[in-house]
Amino acid sequence: MWEDIAGYSRAIKIGNRILFSGTTSIEGEEVIGENDFYTQTIVILRKIEKILEQAGARMEDIVRTRIYVTDISKWEEVSKAHRECFGNIKPVTSMVQVSALIDSRMLVEIEAEAIVEN
């Protein structure tokens, strides 16, 4: 629903690049993994994976992630989930604490970029 409200795309493909907007664990009006940084991170990365697959790409094509968290002290929970999805891929990444996300139940938001070999 956020895409229509704010006028943006969840992901776009330009040439061999796939760029992902900030993605959260919200489904409809429900935040999956409320109060759980690890679960929200896993849910977000699985959403990104699903979109990649629809575009004919794989998680191995991700070269960058940007992770926004509302509490940097929870970095280990977020990093654990990120490692489970990217442990052998190891894209470049940043994790930054923000004062808030658009919905107070959201704890994590992730942007990603993939490069697909033609």
The first five atom37 places (N, CA, C, CB, O) and aatype in JSON, in Angstrom:
{
  "aatype": [12, 17, 6, 3, 9, 0, 7, 18, 15, 1, 0, 9, 11, 9, 7, 2, 1, 9, 10, 13, 15, 7, 16, 16, 15, 9, 6, 7, 6, 6, 19, 9, 7, 6, 2, 3, 13, 18, 16, 5, 16, 9, 19, 9, 10, 1, 11, 9, 6, 11, 9, 10, 6, 5, 0, 7, 0, 1, 12, 6, 3, 9, 19, 1, 16, 1, 9, 18, 19, 16, 3, 9, 15, 11, 17, 6, 6, 19, 15, 11, 0, 8, 1, 6, 4, 13, 7, 2, 9, 11, 14, 19, 16, 15, 12, 19, 5, 19, 15, 0, 10, 9, 3, 15, 1, 12, 10, 19, 6, 9, 6, 0, 6, 0, 9, 19, 6, 2],
  "atom_mask": [
    [1, 1, 1, 1, 1],
    [1, 1, 1, 1, 1],
    [1, 1, 1, 1, 1],
    [1, 1, 1, 1, 1],
    [1, 1, 1, 1, 1],
    [1, 1, 1, 1, 1],
    [1, 1, 1, 0, 1],
    [1, 1, 1, 1, 1],
    [1, 1, 1, 1, 1],
    [1, 1, 1, 1, 1],
    [1, 1, 1, 1, 1],
    [1, 1, 1, 1, 1],
    [1, 1, 1, 1, 1],
    [1, 1, 1, 1, 1],
    [1, 1, 1, 0, 1],
    [1, 1, 1, 1, 1],
    [1, 1, 1, 1, 1],
    [1, 1, 1, 1, 1],
    [1, 1, 1, 1, 1],
    [1, 1, 1, 1, 1],
    [1, 1, 1, 1, 1],
    [1, 1, 1, 0, 1],
    [1, 1, 1, 1, 1],
    [1, 1, 1, 1, 1],
    [1, 1, 1, 1, 1],
    [1, 1, 1, 1, 1],
    [1, 1, 1, 1, 1],
    [1, 1, 1, 0, 1],
    [1, 1, 1, 1, 1],
    [1, 1, 1, 1, 1],
    [1, 1, 1, 1, 1],
    [1, 1, 1, 1, 1],
    [1, 1, 1, 0, 1],
    [1, 1, 1, 1, 1],
    [1, 1, 1, 1, 1],
    [1, 1, 1, 1, 1],
    [1, 1, 1, 1, 1],
    [1, 1, 1, 1, 1],
    [1, 1, 1, 1, 1],
    [1, 1, 1, 1, 1],
    [1, 1, 1, 1, 1],
    [1, 1, 1, 1, 1],
    [1, 1, 1, 1, 1],
    [1, 1, 1, 1, 1],
    [1, 1, 1, 1, 1],
    [1, 1, 1, 1, 1],
    [1, 1, 1, 1, 1],
    [1, 1, 1, 1, 1],
    [1, 1, 1, 1, 1],
    [1, 1, 1, 1, 1],
    [1, 1, 1, 1, 1],
    [1, 1, 1, 1, 1],
    [1, 1, 1, 1, 1],
    [1, 1, 1, 1, 1],
    [1, 1, 1, 1, 1],
    [1, 1, 1, 0, 1],
    [1, 1, 1, 1, 1],
    [1, 1, 1, 1, 1],
    [1, 1, 1, 1, 1],
    [1, 1, 1, 1, 1],
    [1, 1, 1, 1, 1],
    [1, 1, 1, 1, 1],
    [1, 1, 1, 1, 1],
    [1, 1, 1, 1, 1],
    [1, 1, 1, 1, 1],
    [1, 1, 1, 1, 1],
    [1, 1, 1, 1, 1],
    [1, 1, 1, 1, 1],
    [1, 1, 1, 1, 1],
    [1, 1, 1, 1, 1],
    [1, 1, 1, 1, 1],
    [1, 1, 1, 1, 1],
    [1, 1, 1, 1, 1],
    [1, 1, 1, 1, 1],
    [1, 1, 1, 1, 1],
    [1, 1, 1, 1, 1],
    [1, 1, 1, 1, 1],
    [1, 1, 1, 1, 1],
    [1, 1, 1, 1, 1],
    [1, 1, 1, 1, 1],
    [1, 1, 1, 1, 1],
    [1, 1, 1, 1, 1],
    [1, 1, 1, 1, 1],
    [1, 1, 1, 1, 1],
    [1, 1, 1, 1, 1],
    [1, 1, 1, 1, 1],
    [1, 1, 1, 0, 1],
    [1, 1, 1, 1, 1],
    [1, 1, 1, 1, 1],
    [1, 1, 1, 1, 1],
    [1, 1, 1, 1, 1],
    [1, 1, 1, 1, 1],
    [1, 1, 1, 1, 1],
    [1, 1, 1, 1, 1],
    [1, 1, 1, 1, 1],
    [1, 1, 1, 1, 1],
    [1, 1, 1, 1, 1],
    [1, 1, 1, 1, 1],
    [1, 1, 1, 1, 1],
    [1, 1, 1, 1, 1],
    [1, 1, 1, 1, 1],
    [1, 1, 1, 1, 1],
    [1, 1, 1, 1, 1],
    [1, 1, 1, 1, 1],
    [1, 1, 1, 1, 1],
    [1, 1, 1, 1, 1],
    [1, 1, 1, 1, 1],
    [1, 1, 1, 1, 1],
    [1, 1, 1, 1, 1],
    [1, 1, 1, 1, 1],
    [1, 1, 1, 1, 1],
    [1, 1, 1, 1, 1],
    [1, 1, 1, 1, 1],
    [1, 1, 1, 1, 1],
    [1, 1, 1, 1, 1],
    [1, 1, 1, 1, 1],
    [1, 1, 1, 1, 1],
    [1, 1, 1, 1, 1]
  ],
  "atom_positions": [
    [[0.81, -1.2, 0.0], [0.0, 0.0, 0.0], [0.85, 1.26, 0.0], [-0.92, 0.0, 1.19], [0.43, 2.3, -0.52]],
    [[2.05, 1.2, 0.58], [2.9, 2.39, 0.69], [3.33, 2.91, -0.67], [4.13, 2.08, 1.53], [3.5, 4.11, -0.84]],
    [[3.51, 2.01, -1.64], [3.95, 2.43, -2.96], [2.96, 3.42, -3.58], [4.12, 1.21, -3.87], [3.38, 4.44, -4.13]],
    [[1.66, 3.13, -3.48], [0.65, 4.01, -4.04], [0.5, 5.3, -3.23], [-0.69, 3.29, -4.12], [0.3, 6.37, -3.8]],
    [[0.6, 5.19, -1.93], [0.45, 6.37, -1.07], [1.56, 7.38, -1.34], [0.45, 5.97, 0.43], [1.31, 8.58, -1.46]],
    [[2.81, 6.89, -1.44], [3.96, 7.79, -1.57], [4.46, 7.92, -3.01], [5.09, 7.31, -0.7], [5.33, 8.75, -3.27]],
    [[3.94, 7.12, -3.94], [4.33, 7.23, -5.33], [5.74, 6.73, -5.62], [0.0, 0.0, 0.0], [6.55, 7.46, -6.19]],
    [[6.02, 5.5, -5.24], [7.33, 4.9, -5.53], [7.16, 3.44, -5.88], [8.29, 5.06, -4.32], [6.07, 2.88, -5.76]],
    [[8.25, 2.82, -6.31], [8.26, 1.39, -6.65], [9.02, 0.63, -5.6], [8.88, 1.15, -8.05], [10.03, 1.11, -5.07]],
    [[8.56, -0.56, -5.28], [9.27, -1.44, -4.34], [10.64, -1.78, -4.89], [8.46, -2.74, -4.08], [11.64, -1.77, -4.17]],
    [[10.68, -2.07, -6.19], [11.95, -2.39, -6.84], [11.84, -2.01, -8.3], [12.3, -3.9, -6.68], [10.77, -2.05, -8.9]],
    [[12.98, -1.64, -8.87], [13.03, -1.36, -10.31], [14.27, -2.04, -10.89], [13.06, 0.17, -10.59], [15.28, -2.22, -10.21]],
    [[14.16, -2.41, -12.15], [15.29, -2.99, -12.85], [15.73, -2.01, -13.93], [14.93, -4.39, -13.47], [14.94, -1.59, -14.77]],
    [[17.0, -1.65, -13.88], [17.6, -0.76, -14.86], [18.82, -1.49, -15.41], [17.99, 0.64, -14.23], [19.81, -1.67, -14.71]],
    [[18.74, -1.9, -16.66], [19.84, -2.68, -17.23], [20.02, -3.95, -16.44], [0.0, 0.0, 0.0], [19.08, -4.74, -16.29]],
    [[21.21, -4.16, -15.93], [21.48, -5.37, -15.15], [21.41, -5.14, -13.64], [22.85, -5.92, -15.52], [21.85, -5.98, -12.85]],
    [[20.87, -3.99, -13.24], [20.75, -3.65, -11.81], [19.29, -3.73, -11.36], [21.31, -2.23, -11.55], [18.38, -3.34, -12.08]],
    [[19.1, -4.24, -10.16], [17.79, -4.23, -9.5], [17.97, -3.46, -8.2], [17.24, -5.7, -9.25], [18.78, -3.82, -7.35]],
    [[17.2, -2.38, -8.06], [17.29, -1.52, -6.89], [16.02, -1.66, -6.06], [17.51, -0.04, -7.3], [14.91, -1.6, -6.59]],
    [[16.19, -1.86, -4.76], [15.06, -2.03, -3.84], [14.92, -0.81, -2.95], [15.25, -3.3, -2.98], [15.89, -0.32, -2.38]],
    [[13.68, -0.33, -2.86], [13.36, 0.71, -1.9], [13.46, 0.13, -0.5], [11.93, 1.3, -2.16], [13.58, -1.08, -0.31]],
    [[13.41, 1.02, 0.48], [13.36, 0.55, 1.86], [12.2, -0.42, 2.04], [0.0, 0.0, 0.0], [11.06, -0.11, 1.68]],
    [[12.5, -1.58, 2.59], [11.51, -2.64, 2.74], [11.39, -2.99, 4.22], [11.92, -3.91, 1.9], [12.39, -3.09, 4.93]],
    [[10.16, -3.16, 4.68], [9.91, -3.5, 6.08], [9.13, -4.81, 6.14], [9.13, -2.37, 6.8], [8.83, -5.42, 5.11]],
    [[8.81, -5.23, 7.33], [8.12, -6.51, 7.51], [6.6, -6.36, 7.56], [8.6, -7.18, 8.77], [5.91, -7.26, 8.04]],
    [[6.08, -5.25, 7.09], [4.63, -5.05, 7.13], [3.96, -5.84, 6.0], [4.29, -3.55, 7.01], [4.43, -5.86, 4.86]],
    [[2.87, -6.48, 6.35], [2.03, -7.22, 5.4], [0.61, -6.72, 5.6], [2.13, -8.8, 5.61], [-0.01, -7.01, 6.63]],
    [[0.09, -5.97, 4.64], [-1.21, -5.34, 4.83], [-1.07, -4.29, 5.91], [0.0, 0.0, 0.0], [-0.35, -3.3, 5.74]],
    [[-1.75, -4.5, 7.03], [-1.61, -3.58, 8.16], [-0.92, -4.24, 9.34], [-2.98, -3.06, 8.59], [-0.78, -3.63, 10.41]],
    [[-0.48, -5.47, 9.16], [0.19, -6.22, 10.23], [1.71, -6.15, 10.06], [-0.28, -7.69, 10.24], [2.24, -6.35, 8.97]],
    [[2.38, -5.86, 11.16], [3.85, -5.91, 11.17], [4.23, -7.3, 11.65], [4.48, -4.79, 12.08], [3.93, -7.67, 12.78]],
    [[4.88, -8.07, 10.79], [5.32, -9.41, 11.15], [6.57, -9.27, 12.03], [5.62, -10.29, 9.86], [7.52, -8.57, 11.67]],
    [[6.55, -9.94, 13.17], [7.7, -9.89, 14.08], [7.7, -8.65, 14.95], [0.0, 0.0, 0.0], [8.76, -8.11, 15.27]],
    [[6.53, -8.2, 15.33], [6.46, -7.01, 16.19], [7.33, -7.21, 17.43], [4.99, -6.71, 16.6], [7.27, -8.25, 18.07]],
    [[8.12, -6.22, 17.76], [9.05, -6.24, 18.9], [10.19, -7.23, 18.75], [8.3, -6.56, 20.15], [10.81, -7.6, 19.74]],
    [[10.48, -7.69, 17.52], [11.5, -8.71, 17.3], [12.38, -8.32, 16.11], [10.85, -10.11, 17.07], [11.99, -8.5, 14.95]],
    [[13.56, -7.8, 16.4], [14.47, -7.33, 15.35], [14.89, -8.47, 14.43], [15.71, -6.69, 15.98], [14.96, -8.29, 13.21]],
    [[15.18, -9.62, 14.99], [15.62, -10.77, 14.19], [14.52, -11.18, 13.19], [15.98, -11.97, 15.1], [14.78, -11.3, 12.0]],
    [[13.32, -11.39, 13.69], [12.22, -11.84, 12.82], [11.91, -10.81, 11.75], [10.96, -12.11, 13.65], [11.71, -11.17, 10.59]],
    [[11.87, -9.54, 12.11], [11.6, -8.52, 11.09], [12.67, -8.56, 10.0], [11.54, -7.13, 11.73], [12.35, -8.42, 8.82]],
    [[13.92, -8.73, 10.37], [15.0, -8.78, 9.38], [14.84, -9.97, 8.45], [16.37, -8.83, 10.07], [14.98, -9.82, 7.24]],
    [[14.55, -11.14, 8.99], [14.34, -12.34, 8.16], [13.17, -12.13, 7.2], [14.08, -13.58, 9.05], [13.27, -12.44, 6.02]],
    [[12.06, -11.61, 7.71], [10.87, -11.38, 6.88], [11.21, -10.42, 5.73], [9.71, -10.81, 7.73], [10.82, -10.66, 4.58]],
    [[11.92, -9.36, 6.03], [12.3, -8.39, 5.0], [13.18, -9.04, 3.93], [13.04, -7.19, 5.63], [12.94, -8.87, 2.74]],
    [[14.18, -9.78, 4.36], [15.09, -10.39, 3.38], [14.38, -11.44, 2.54], [16.29, -11.01, 4.1], [14.74, -11.63, 1.37]],
    [[13.41, -12.13, 3.09], [12.63, -13.1, 2.3], [11.74, -12.38, 1.29], [11.75, -13.99, 3.24], [11.53, -12.87, 0.18]],
    [[11.21, -11.2, 1.66], [10.43, -10.4, 0.71], [11.33, -9.98, -0.46], [9.82, -9.14, 1.42], [10.93, -10.06, -1.62]],
    [[12.53, -9.54, -0.14], [13.48, -9.14, -1.19], [13.81, -10.33, -2.07], [14.77, -8.55, -0.57], [13.87, -10.21, -3.3]],
    [[14.04, -11.49, -1.46], [14.35, -12.7, -2.22], [13.22, -13.05, -3.2], [14.61, -13.88, -1.27], [13.48, -13.41, -4.34]],
    [[11.98, -12.95, -2.74], [10.83, -13.28, -3.58], [10.78, -12.34, -4.8], [9.52, -13.18, -2.76], [10.53, -12.79, -5.92]],
    [[11.0, -11.07, -4.59], [10.99, -10.12, -5.7], [12.14, -10.4, -6.65], [11.07, -8.67, -5.17], [11.98, -10.32, -7.87]],
    [[13.3, -10.72, -6.11], [14.44, -11.08, -6.96], [14.1, -12.26, -7.86], [15.67, -11.42, -6.1], [14.37, -12.23, -9.06]],
    [[13.51, -13.29, -7.27], [13.15, -14.48, -8.05], [12.18, -14.13, -9.16], [12.54, -15.56, -7.14], [12.28, -14.66, -10.27]],
    [[11.22, -13.25, -8.88], [10.26, -12.82, -9.91], [10.97, -12.09, -11.06], [9.18, -11.92, -9.3], [10.49, -12.1, -12.19]],
    [[12.09, -11.47, -10.75], [12.88, -10.75, -11.77], [13.94, -11.64, -12.42], [13.55, -9.52, -11.14], [14.73, -11.17, -13.23]],
    [[13.95, -12.93, -12.06], [14.93, -13.85, -12.63], [16.3, -13.74, -12.0], [0.0, 0.0, 0.0], [17.3, -14.1, -12.62]],
    [[16.36, -13.25, -10.76], [17.64, -13.08, -10.06], [17.65, -13.92, -8.78], [17.9, -11.58, -9.73], [16.67, -14.59, -8.45]],
    [[18.78, -13.87, -8.08], [18.96, -14.66, -6.86], [19.57, -13.79, -5.77], [19.85, -15.9, -7.12], [20.08, -12.7, -6.04]],
    [[19.51, -14.25, -4.55], [20.13, -13.52, -3.44], [21.62, -13.33, -3.69], [19.91, -14.27, -2.12], [22.2, -12.34, -3.24]],
    [[22.24, -14.26, -4.39], [23.66, -14.16, -4.69], [23.98, -12.95, -5.56], [24.13, -15.42, -5.37], [25.15, -12.56, -5.67]],
    [[22.97, -12.36, -6.18], [23.16, -11.18, -7.02], [23.17, -9.88, -6.22], [22.08, -11.12, -8.08], [23.51, -8.82, -6.76]],
    [[22.79, -9.95, -4.95], [22.79, -8.75, -4.1], [24.25, -8.33, -3.84], [22.04, -9.02, -2.74], [25.08, -9.14, -3.44]],
    [[24.53, -7.06, -4.09], [25.87, -6.54, -3.86], [25.92, -5.51, -2.73], [26.41, -5.92, -5.13], [27.0, -5.21, -2.21]],
    [[24.76, -4.97, -2.35], [24.72, -3.97, -1.28], [23.4, -4.07, -0.52], [24.89, -2.55, -1.85], [22.34, -4.28, -1.1]],
    [[23.5, -3.92, 0.81], [22.33, -3.71, 1.64], [22.58, -2.49, 2.52], [22.01, -4.98, 2.5], [23.71, -2.2, 2.91]],
    [[21.51, -1.8, 2.82], [21.54, -0.71, 3.79], [20.46, -1.02, 4.81], [21.33, 0.71, 3.1], [19.29, -1.19, 4.47]],
    [[20.87, -1.09, 6.07], [19.96, -1.5, 7.13], [19.73, -0.33, 8.07], [20.51, -2.74, 7.89], [20.68, 0.24, 8.61]],
    [[18.47, 0.01, 8.26], [18.08, 1.07, 9.19], [17.38, 0.41, 10.37], [17.16, 2.13, 8.49], [16.42, -0.34, 10.19]],
    [[17.86, 0.7, 11.57], [17.29, 0.11, 12.79], [16.91, 1.22, 13.76], [18.28, -0.88, 13.45], [17.52, 2.29, 13.76]],
    [[15.91, 0.96, 14.57], [15.48, 1.95, 15.56], [16.23, 1.84, 16.87], [14.0, 1.82, 15.81], [16.09, 2.7, 17.75]],
    [[17.03, 0.78, 17.01], [17.83, 0.58, 18.24], [19.1, -0.16, 17.86], [17.01, -0.21, 19.34], [19.08, -1.38, 17.66]],
    [[20.2, 0.56, 17.76], [21.46, -0.03, 17.31], [21.99, -1.07, 18.3], [22.51, 1.06, 17.11], [22.82, -1.9, 17.94]],
    [[21.52, -1.04, 19.55], [21.96, -2.06, 20.51], [21.48, -3.46, 20.12], [21.46, -1.71, 21.91], [21.96, -4.45, 20.65]],
    [[20.53, -3.53, 19.2], [20.01, -4.82, 18.72], [20.75, -5.29, 17.46], [18.51, -4.71, 18.43], [20.27, -6.17, 16.75]],
    [[21.91, -4.71, 17.19], [22.67, -5.02, 15.97], [22.98, -6.5, 15.84], [23.95, -4.23, 15.94], [23.02, -7.02, 14.72]],
    [[23.21, -7.19, 16.94], [23.56, -8.61, 16.85], [22.39, -9.44, 16.33], [24.0, -9.13, 18.21], [22.6, -10.38, 15.56]],
    [[21.16, -9.12, 16.74], [19.98, -9.84, 16.24], [19.81, -9.62, 14.74], [18.71, -9.39, 17.0], [19.54, -10.55, 13.99]],
    [[19.97, -8.37, 14.33], [19.85, -8.03, 12.91], [20.97, -8.68, 12.12], [19.86, -6.49, 12.72], [20.75, -9.23, 11.04]],
    [[22.19, -8.61, 12.65], [23.34, -9.2, 11.96], [23.21, -10.71, 11.84], [24.63, -8.86, 12.7], [23.61, -11.29, 10.82]],
    [[22.65, -11.36, 12.84], [22.45, -12.81, 12.78], [21.54, -13.17, 11.6], [21.85, -13.34, 14.11], [21.85, -14.09, 10.84]],
    [[20.44, -12.46, 11.46], [19.52, -12.72, 10.36], [20.18, -12.42, 9.02], [18.23, -11.89, 10.52], [20.04, -13.18, 8.06]],
    [[20.9, -11.31, 8.94], [21.59, -10.93, 7.7], [22.61, -12.0, 7.33], [22.29, -9.54, 7.86], [22.71, -12.39, 6.16]],
    [[23.36, -12.48, 8.31], [24.37, -13.51, 8.07], [23.72, -14.81, 7.59], [25.18, -13.78, 9.36], [24.27, -15.47, 6.7]],
    [[22.58, -15.17, 8.14], [21.9, -16.39, 7.71], [21.5, -16.32, 6.24], [20.66, -16.63, 8.58], [21.49, -17.34, 5.55]],
    [[21.17, -15.14, 5.76], [20.77, -14.98, 4.36], [21.96, -14.7, 3.44], [19.76, -13.87, 4.23], [21.92, -15.06, 2.26]],
    [[23.0, -14.07, 3.96], [24.11, -13.61, 3.12], [25.48, -14.1, 3.56], [24.11, -12.13, 3.08], [26.49, -13.58, 3.08]],
    [[25.55, -15.07, 4.46], [26.83, -15.5, 5.01], [27.89, -15.83, 3.98], [0.0, 0.0, 0.0], [29.06, -15.5, 4.18]],
    [[27.52, -16.49, 2.89], [28.49, -16.84, 1.86], [28.57, -15.82, 0.75], [28.14, -18.18, 1.28], [29.48, -15.86, -0.07]],
    [[27.61, -14.89, 0.71], [27.55, -13.89, -0.35], [28.34, -12.65, 0.05], [26.08, -13.51, -0.66], [29.12, -12.12, -0.74]],
    [[28.12, -12.2, 1.25], [28.79, -11.06, 1.86], [28.76, -9.78, 1.03], [30.21, -11.42, 2.14], [29.8, -9.29, 0.59]],
    [[27.54, -9.24, 0.8], [27.47, -7.94, 0.12], [28.01, -6.84, 1.02], [26.0, -7.63, -0.3], [28.11, -7.03, 2.23]],
    [[28.35, -5.7, 0.44], [28.71, -4.57, 1.28], [27.44, -4.11, 1.99], [29.36, -3.4, 0.44], [26.34, -4.27, 1.46]],
    [[27.59, -3.55, 3.18], [26.41, -3.15, 3.94], [26.73, -2.02, 4.88], [25.85, -4.34, 4.72], [27.89, -1.75, 5.2]],
    [[25.69, -1.37, 5.32], [25.75, -0.36, 6.38], [24.58, -0.63, 7.3], [25.71, 1.11, 5.8], [23.51, -1.06, 6.85]],
    [[24.77, -0.38, 8.59], [23.67, -0.44, 9.54], [23.69, 0.88, 10.3], [23.79, -1.69, 10.52], [24.7, 1.28, 10.87]],
    [[22.54, 1.55, 10.28], [22.45, 2.89, 10.85], [21.23, 2.96, 11.76], [22.37, 3.96, 9.74], [20.16, 2.46, 11.42]],
    [[21.39, 3.58, 12.91], [20.24, 3.8, 13.78], [19.51, 5.06, 13.32], [20.68, 3.93, 15.27], [20.12, 6.08, 13.02]],
    [[18.18, 4.96, 13.26], [17.33, 6.09, 12.94], [16.41, 6.35, 14.12], [16.5, 5.83, 11.63], [16.16, 5.46, 14.93]],
    [[15.91, 7.56, 14.23], [15.06, 7.88, 15.38], [13.71, 7.19, 15.31], [14.86, 9.38, 15.48], [13.12, 6.88, 16.34]],
    [[13.21, 6.94, 14.09], [11.92, 6.27, 13.94], [11.73, 5.86, 12.49], [10.76, 7.18, 14.41], [12.34, 6.42, 11.58]],
    [[10.86, 4.87, 12.29], [10.4, 4.51, 10.95], [8.95, 4.97, 10.85], [10.54, 2.95, 10.69], [8.39, 5.46, 11.84]],
    [[8.33, 4.83, 9.71], [7.01, 5.41, 9.46], [5.91, 4.85, 10.37], [6.62, 5.17, 8.01], [4.9, 5.52, 10.61]],
    [[6.1, 3.65, 10.88], [5.16, 3.02, 11.81], [5.98, 2.59, 13.02], [4.39, 1.78, 11.14], [7.0, 1.91, 12.87]],
    [[5.55, 2.96, 14.2], [6.34, 2.69, 15.41], [6.55, 1.2, 15.67], [5.66, 3.31, 16.61], [7.44, 0.84, 16.44]],
    [[5.76, 0.32, 15.06], [5.95, -1.12, 15.23], [7.1, -1.64, 14.37], [4.66, -1.87, 14.88], [7.61, -2.74, 14.6]],
    [[7.5, -0.86, 13.38], [8.61, -1.25, 12.5], [9.92, -0.94, 13.2], [8.53, -0.52, 11.12], [10.14, 0.17, 13.68]],
    [[10.79, -1.93, 13.24], [12.08, -1.8, 13.91], [13.24, -1.78, 12.92], [12.27, -2.92, 14.9], [14.31, -1.26, 13.22]],
    [[13.02, -2.36, 11.73], [14.08, -2.56, 10.73], [13.52, -2.2, 9.36], [14.62, -4.02, 10.76], [12.38, -2.53, 9.03]],
    [[14.35, -1.54, 8.56], [14.04, -1.28, 7.16], [15.32, -1.52, 6.37], [13.48, 0.19, 6.93], [16.4, -1.1, 6.79]],
    [[15.2, -2.2, 5.24], [16.38, -2.57, 4.45], [16.21, -2.15, 3.01], [16.64, -4.09, 4.53], [15.16, -2.38, 2.4]],
    [[17.25, -1.53, 2.45], [17.37, -1.26, 1.03], [18.39, -2.25, 0.48], [17.78, 0.24, 0.74], [19.29, -2.68, 1.2]],
    [[18.25, -2.6, -0.79], [19.2, -3.54, -1.39], [19.44, -3.18, -2.85], [18.68, -4.99, -1.28], [18.64, -2.5, -3.49]],
    [[20.56, -3.66, -3.35], [20.89, -3.5, -4.76], [21.51, -4.8, -5.27], [21.86, -2.3, -4.97], [22.38, -5.39, -4.63]],
    [[21.02, -5.22, -6.42], [21.54, -6.45, -7.04], [22.08, -6.11, -8.42], [20.43, -7.55, -7.13], [21.59, -5.2, -9.09]],
    [[23.08, -6.85, -8.84], [23.6, -6.78, -10.21], [23.47, -8.17, -10.79], [25.1, -6.26, -10.26], [24.02, -9.13, -10.26]],
    [[22.73, -8.26, -11.89], [22.45, -9.54, -12.53], [23.32, -9.66, -13.77], [20.95, -9.67, -12.89], [23.32, -8.79, -14.64]],
    [[24.06, -10.76, -13.84], [24.85, -11.01, -15.04], [23.93, -11.39, -16.18], [25.9, -12.12, -14.8], [23.03, -12.21, -16.01]],
    [[24.13, -10.8, -17.34], [23.28, -11.1, -18.5], [23.72, -12.37, -19.19], [23.3, -9.95, -19.49], [23.12, -12.77, -20.18]]
  ]
}
